[in-house]
Amino acid sequence: MSSEDYAKSGQQYGTFGGGPPVYPPQPPATGFPQPVPPPGVTGGAGHQPSDYYAYGYQAVEGYAAVAEGRPLRHPRLPCCGMGMGWFLFIIGFFLAAIPWYVGAFILLCVRVEYREKPGYVACTIAAIVASIAIIFGATKGADVW
């Protein structure tokens, strides 16, 4: 008996059990826009224009679309829940921009949590602007040229 005869009889042989499982066709979901065939398709090779994509986007049965389980809770950020980056940014206005340089150093040299990163980026931008302001302020009125 050849392998084609086994396949026709429905018996399993070898490592795999035959072809892929055949699912009954599902009707398309209502309420969602359905895909349409590209312009110029005339329904040749056994495809009708009405069911061109009818089975292409169906979900596999048994798989949930939403991950189930316990929701993940992040630990609270330090400094009243706003994070060290924003704390350094605010304190930099009162302590002559030194905390901004500390925040820029932390951003460039340390791996930080994604929730802390915007505050450190604000410190880096403020440190650059402060450096430019200090350079122009120090050279104002000096006729070096």
N, C-alpha and C positions, 0 to 999 in steps of 0.2 A: 504494500500500500504506500503510495507516495505522500509527500507532505501536503500536496494540494488536496488529496482525498481526505486526509485528517482534518484539514481546515474546513472542508465542505461538510464533514460529518459533525463538527462542533466539539470534538474531543480536544483536550489540551495535550500538548506535547512540548518537550524541550523546556527551556528556562521560562519562556513567556507563554501566556495563555492564549495567544492568538492576536487578533487585531485589537484596536482601541475599543473601549466600551461605546456602545451606541445609545445615545440618550434620545428620548422622544422629543420632537420639535416643540419648543415653547413659544407661546404667543409673545410678541414684543410688549414691553412694559408700556402702560398708558401714562400719559402726562409728560413724557419726555420726548424731545424732538428725535425722530428716527432718521438714520442715515439714508441718503438717496444715492442711486447709482450715478456715476459720472456721466456727463453729457455724451451722447453718441453710443451708448450701450443699447443694443437692440434685442438682447435676450437670446443670443446664440449659445450653442454648446450646452443645452439643457437648462439654462438659467432664464427664468422669466423676469422681466423688469420689476415686477411687484415683489419678488422675494430675493432680490439680488444680495442684500446684506441681512437677510432675515435671521440667520443663525450665527453671524459673525461676532456679535457682541453679547451673547448670553452668558450669564454667570454660571459657574459650575455649582451644581447642587451640593449642599453639605458644608459650604464655606460661608462663614459669617462676614458681612461687610464691615462690621464694627468690632474692634478689639475689645474683648471682655476682660474683666478683672478689676482689681482694686485700683483706684486712681492714684497716680504718683504725686506725692506732696514734696515740694522742694523745701529745704530748710530755710529758715528766715535769714535774710541778709543782715550783716552787722550794721551798726550805726543807725538805729531806729528804722531798720527795714529798707534803707535807701542804698546801702552798699558803700564800700570804701571809696570808690571812684568819685561818686557824687559828693561824698563827705570831703574829700581832698579838694574838689573843685570849689565848693562853697568856702572852705577855710582859706583857700588861696587868695581870696579877696582881702582877707584880714591879715595874712602873714606874708605879705610882700612876694607873692607868686611862688614861693618855695615849694608848697605842696603840689603845685601844678607840675613842677619838674620831677617830683617824686612819682606822681601818677603817670607821667610820660615814661619814666624809667621802668615802672612796673609793667606798663602795657608792652613795652618793647622787649623786656628781658624775662618776663614771667608768664607762664600759662595761666590765664584768668578764666573764671566762669563766664558763660555767655551773658548772664544777667548783669554782671559787673562791667562788661566791656564798654557800654555807652558812656559811663562816667569817666573811665580812663581815657577814652577818645576825646571827651570834652576837656580833660586836663591837658592832653597833648596839644590840642588846638589852642587853648588858652596860653600854654607855655610858649608856643611859636609866636603868637600875637604879642605876648609880653616881651619876648626877646627882640622882636622888631621895634616895638615901642621904646625899649631901653636903648637900643642902638641909635635910633633917630633922636631920642632925647639927649643922649650923651654927646652926640656930634652936632647938635643944633647951636649955631652961633660960632662954632669953631671954623674959621676960614683956613682950612687945610689946603685947599686947592692952590 
